[in-house]
Amino acid sequence: MPMVNIKITPDGATPAKKAALIKGVTDLLADLLGKNPQTTVVIIEEVPTDNWGIGGETVTERRRQASQ
């Protein structure tokens, strides 16, 4: 039983896009590795940008600096 855990920031992650992501990952595992889609688990965790850091800065801060 494959399990895939995807962590994303919530921006733009609509319910329809998340459903498409779950289906796409499931289909990819079936196509490439022959995994059974009925036993494939996909978990999407939405992490606020204040709780996600890169290079010692939050994503919120990095995006703020990039938009200046």
C-alpha positions as CSV (number, residue, x, y, z in Angstrom):
1,M,0.0,0.0,0.0
2,P,1.8,3.1,-1.2
3,M,1.4,6.3,0.8
4,V,2.4,9.7,-0.5
5,N,2.5,12.8,1.7
6,I,2.5,16.1,-0.2
7,K,3.2,19.3,1.7
8,I,2.2,22.6,0.0
9,T,1.4,26.1,1.0
10,P,-2.4,26.8,0.7
11,D,-2.2,29.6,-1.9
12,G,-4.2,28.5,-5.0
13,A,-4.9,25.0,-3.6
14,T,-8.6,24.8,-4.4
15,P,-10.5,21.6,-3.6
16,A,-10.7,20.8,-7.3
17,K,-6.9,21.2,-7.7
18,K,-6.2,19.1,-4.7
19,A,-8.6,16.4,-6.0
20,A,-6.7,16.5,-9.4
21,L,-3.4,16.2,-7.6
22,I,-4.6,13.2,-5.6
23,K,-5.8,11.5,-8.8
24,G,-2.7,12.4,-10.8
25,V,-0.3,11.0,-8.1
26,T,-2.5,7.9,-7.8
27,D,-2.5,7.4,-11.6
28,L,1.3,8.0,-11.8
29,L,2.0,5.3,-9.2
30,A,-0.3,2.9,-11.1
31,D,1.3,3.7,-14.5
32,L,4.9,3.8,-13.5
33,L,5.1,1.3,-10.7
34,G,2.1,-0.9,-11.2
35,K,0.6,0.1,-7.8
36,N,-3.0,-0.7,-7.1
37,P,-5.0,2.6,-7.1
38,Q,-7.5,1.2,-4.7
39,T,-4.8,0.9,-2.0
40,T,-2.9,4.0,-2.8
41,V,-3.1,6.7,-0.1
42,V,-2.4,10.4,-0.9
43,I,-2.3,12.9,1.9
44,I,-2.0,16.7,1.3
45,E,-0.9,18.8,4.1
46,E,-1.3,22.6,3.8
47,V,1.4,24.4,5.7
48,P,0.9,28.2,6.3
49,T,3.8,30.2,4.8
50,D,4.6,31.5,8.3
51,N,5.4,27.9,9.2
52,W,7.6,27.1,6.2
53,G,11.1,28.3,6.2
54,I,13.8,28.4,3.5
55,G,17.3,29.7,4.0
56,G,16.5,30.9,7.5
57,E,13.5,33.0,6.5
58,T,9.8,32.2,6.4
59,V,8.2,31.8,3.0
60,T,6.0,34.8,3.9
61,E,9.0,37.0,4.3
62,R,10.8,35.7,1.2
63,R,7.7,36.4,-0.9
64,R,7.3,39.9,0.6
65,Q,10.9,40.7,-0.3
66,A,10.5,39.3,-3.8
67,S,7.5,41.5,-4.4
68,Q,9.3,44.7,-3.5
